[in-house]
Amino acid sequence: MTFSKPPIVEAIFHLVVERDSDFEREVLNEYAKYITQTFPIFNQEEKRFLKNEITVKLDDLDNITSSVTNILEGYKLSSNDRAKVIQANTSSFSFSKLHPYETWDIFYEEANKFWEKYVETTSATRVKRLSLRYLNRIMIPFEKKVIQLHDYIKVFPEVSDDLSMIISGYFMQISLASMTYQPSQAIVNQTVGSEEVGGTNGDSTFIPLIFDVEVFQDVDLDVRDSSINSIFVDNLRPFKNDIFFNSITEKSQEFFQ
């Protein structure tokens, strides 16, 4: 099922990698240079962290030494319009596509292209985790200042009928294990944001319902193993779709047509 106005505000393709102990972190600079030179729309931001080591000798407590090391962690590469973001780190790679999201084929082809160049340039050896994460933002009409969640979503918190109260805000997290797409797992976060004004004439009131789905699978694969592609395409993507489409109502789907 596809929509002309999908509620996706960010889609993330993410892999955790494993390297040999003698990996030279500065090699990441070659990847960042390739991206910014080949795709001039990308800007480069270096990410580093400080490591502080303190040495104390028990037989000479007055002689305490310390050293601070500035260590390269990776690069954040963002397109000029901030719609595409690559995170090329020592232990992971991710590609994010922010609004507007087009299609899965376009998203995955582009993400995979940047991933394959990351493998080639930085000599990653093995993959330990594969994941897809989709952040959806569903704008719910709020004219009467009350939302009936069950009108828009099938998974939500409930308040006992014995309490004369309504939910005014919430954050809910659910961990799921797939029976169909084993051994994939999922984490679903759901919350509502603050009241917003919008609509054609800017005279309507909405509440954003955030539906955040991350599906992942822990693996131990060579970075060039063909099963990486099949896990993303035949396992993680349909698992993510099952969660999303079976969690929203037809009334919500009308917003995306």
N, C-alpha and C positions, 0 to 999 in steps of 0.2 A: 504494500500500500504506500502510495506517495501523495504528498500534499503540495499545493502551490505555495502555501505560506507555512512551512514547517516551524514549530516552536523552538527549534534548536538554536541556542545562543553560543554554544561552543561544543565542538567534537574533538576528542583527544585520542591520538594513536600513541601508545606508550610501550616501551620494552625496557626491561632491566637486564643488564649485561654483566658478564664476568670476564675478567682480564687476567693476563699473566702478571705476576708480582712486579716485574721490571718495566711496566708500562710507563712511557714518558708522557706526562700530562700535556706538555707543550705541543704534542702532535695534534691536539684538539684545535690549535690555532690554524693548522693547515685546512681543517674542515671549515672553520669559520671564514677563512680567507676565500676558499672555493665558493661558498654560498654567496658572499657579498660581491665577489667579482663576476660570477656567472649570472646571478640574479640581483641586479643593482637596486631592486626595490627593498632589499633586506638591509637592516641596520644591525650593527654588532654591539653587544654589551657583555663585557667580561665579568665572570662571577668567581670570586675568590673567598677563602676563609682563612682566618688567622689561627695558627696552632701554637699554643703557649706551653712550653715544657719547663718544669721546675725540678731541679736536682738538689736533693738534701742528703748529706752523708751523716749517718748516725754517730760516727766517731768525730765529727767536726761540724756541729750544728751552727757554728758561726759562719761557715762557708756555704752559702746557699747561692746557686747560680740559676739563671733563667734564660730562655731563648724564645724568640717569637719567629715563626716561619710563615711566610705569606704563600699559601698554596692555591694553585689554580684548580677550580672545581669544574668549570665548563664555560659555555657561552649561551647567551640568549640572543637569538636572531629574530628580529621582528620586521615584518613588512611595513612600508611607509604608512599604510592605512590601518595597521595593527590588526588586520583580519587574519594574518597567518603568523604563527610563532613556532620556532624550532628551539628546543632545549637540547643542546648537545653537551652532555656531562660525562664525567669519567665512568660512571656506573649506570647510566641510563640515557635513553633517547626518547624524545617525544615531539610530535607534530600536532599543533592545534589549529583548527579552522574555526574562526569566530563568524558571527553573522555577517553576510548572508551565507547559509549553508546551501549547497546546490544538490548534489546527489552522492550516494555512497561511492559509485564508481570513480567519480572525479576526486573525491576526498581520499579514497584509499590509494589510487594510482599516484597521487602527488605525495602522500605520506610515505609510501613504499619507495618512491624514487629518492627521497631525501635520506631514508633509512639505509638503503643499499650503498649510497655514497659515504654515509657515516661508517659503515662496516669496512668498506674498502680503504678509507683514509685512516681510520683510527685502529684498525686491526683488532677489533673486538673478537673474542673467541667463542663464547657461549652465551646463550640467552637463558635467563632464569625465570622471567615472567613476561607474559603478553597481556595487554589490557586495552579495552576501549571504554571511553567515558563520554557520555552525552548529557549535557546540561540543557534542560528544556524549561522554557518560561511561558506559562500559560496565563494569558491575561483574562481574568474573570470579572464580568460586570459587577459593580458594587453600588448600584444606585440606591438600594434599600438598606445599605449598611449592614447586611447580613448575608453570609454565604452558606449555602447548603452544600457541603463538600461532596456528598454522595451524588449530586447532580453532575459533577465534573470528573470525579476520580473514584475508582473502586477500592483503593487501598488508602486508608486514612485512620487517624485516631478517633475514638468514640468516647463520649462522656456518658456516664450512667444516667438513665432516665430518672433516677431518684434525686439527681442534682438539678436544681433549677438554674442552670448555667449554660452558656454557650462558649465555644472555643473562640478566643480572640487572637490567638497566635500559637504556633507550635513548631517544634522541630522533631522529626521522626527519622530514625535510621533502622533499616532492616537488612540483615545478612541472609542471602539465599544460596542454596546449593542446587544446581540443576539436576533433575532426574533424566532429562532428555539429552542434555549436552555435557554429560560428565567428562572430565572432572571440573568443569568450569564452575566458578562461583560469582556472586554478585553482591554489591553493596548499593542499596537504594536509600538516598537521602531525600527528604521531602519537607518543605517549609513554605510559609507565605511571607511575602514582603510587605512593605508599607504601601498605603493607599496612593495611587497615582491618577493624574488627570490626563486624558487622551481622547481618542476618537477623531472623527473627521473634522469636527469644528472645535476640538479641544474642550468640549463641554461634558464629557462622560467620565465616570469614575471607575477605576479598575483596581483589583488586587492581584499582584503577580503570584501565581502558584509555581514554585520551583520544584521540578521533578528531575532529580540527578541520579543517573544510572551508570554504575561502573561494573563492567563484567571483565573477569580476568581468569587466567589459567597459569598456574605454576608449572614450569617445565625445566628440562635440562637438555637443551638442544644446541647443536652446532649452529652458528649464525647463518649458515647457508643451507640449512636443512629445509627442504621443500614443504615440510609439514607446518612450518610457521605460517605460510600463506593459507593453508587449508584450515588451520585453527582460527585465524582471523575471519576468513570468508564463510566457512561452513559451520563454525561453532559459536564464536563470540558474537558475530553480528546477528545471527538469528536468535540467539539467546537474549541479546539486548532488545531486539524487536518484540519478542514474545512478552517480555516484562512490560515494555511501554504500551503496546497496543492492547494488552489484556488488563491494563491498569486504568485506562482512560475511558470515558463514556462517549457515546455518540454525540452528546451535546458538546463535549470538548472538541471532538473531531471537526465539528462544523466551523470552529474558529480558524482551522488550518486550510480550509478549502479555497 
